[in-house]
């Protein structure tokens, strides 16, 4: 099976047909969907979906950098309460996003550092959102990485140099999504020295649909189109991409290989 390591299937974009979307994913051989939280406002929806499909939809807990604002400390307090109250597969989605503006740069740094520390205490991987912020995140990880920290740079769009630096941390993988199918993404060059053992697949649905669905709502069933492009880049069969990336995800997120499909 494939594993969609990053999907917001609990979001409002799927309110009208969520069950059908889950079924289409299963029909496309996507056996697990990993769910990164956004903020306090999405926690209930996240839990409802995870409780309905406990072996298929697995939750993470974190505060997305795009939701870091004036109330970031109050939000983090609630995030922490949840982290301690039930089991999650990762701390995420966390990170830094400086695409729109840098108004809350200091707060984003602080929120990121705090959540990384929680992940270390709980021995959970982190799922990093890095948009126009690779250098800022590297500066934090240079101090926070202790050899035991693991995680994924989700929706990787960086350079070959960025990829090399990420892999030098030792416990991190790169999440490849729909952007890898875009003609001018530059990822073929960026991945030239990245081994397939460092890759996991994701959709980030409902965002960033792969070709041929670009511009439409994304969903986990489309993961196979991402896998096709990754197979082309690495010169491997679809079966091998499915096998290797699934093993990578199972190991990174410490998931059971005996979960029924």
HELIX and SHEET records of a PDB file:
HELIX    1   1 UNK A   12  UNK A   14  5                                   3    
HELIX    2   2 UNK A   18  UNK A   27  1                                  10    
HELIX    3   3 UNK A   40  UNK A   42  5                                   3    
HELIX    4   4 UNK A   43  UNK A   52  1                                  10    
HELIX    5   5 UNK A   65  UNK A   67  5                                   3    
HELIX    6   6 UNK A   72  UNK A   85  1                                  14    
HELIX    7   7 UNK A  105  UNK A  122  1                                  18    
HELIX    8   8 UNK A  134  UNK A  144  1                                  11    
HELIX    9   9 UNK A  160  UNK A  168  1                                   9    
HELIX   10  10 UNK A  178  UNK A  181  5                                   4    
HELIX   11  11 UNK A  187  UNK A  190  1                                   4    
HELIX   12  12 UNK A  196  UNK A  198  5                                   3    
HELIX   13  13 UNK A  220  UNK A  222  5                                   3    
HELIX   14  14 UNK A  223  UNK A  234  1                                  12    
HELIX   15  15 UNK A  238  UNK A  252  1                                  15    
SHEET    1   A 3 UNK A   2  UNK A   4  0                                        
SHEET    2   A 3 UNK A  30  UNK A  35  1                                        
SHEET    3   A 3 UNK A  57  UNK A  59  1                                        
SHEET    1   B 5 UNK A  90  UNK A  97  0                                        
SHEET    2   B 5 UNK A 125  UNK A 131  1                                        
SHEET    3   B 5 UNK A 151  UNK A 154  1                                        
SHEET    4   B 5 UNK A 172  UNK A 176  1                                        
SHEET    5   B 5 UNK A 199  UNK A 201  1                                        
END                                                                             
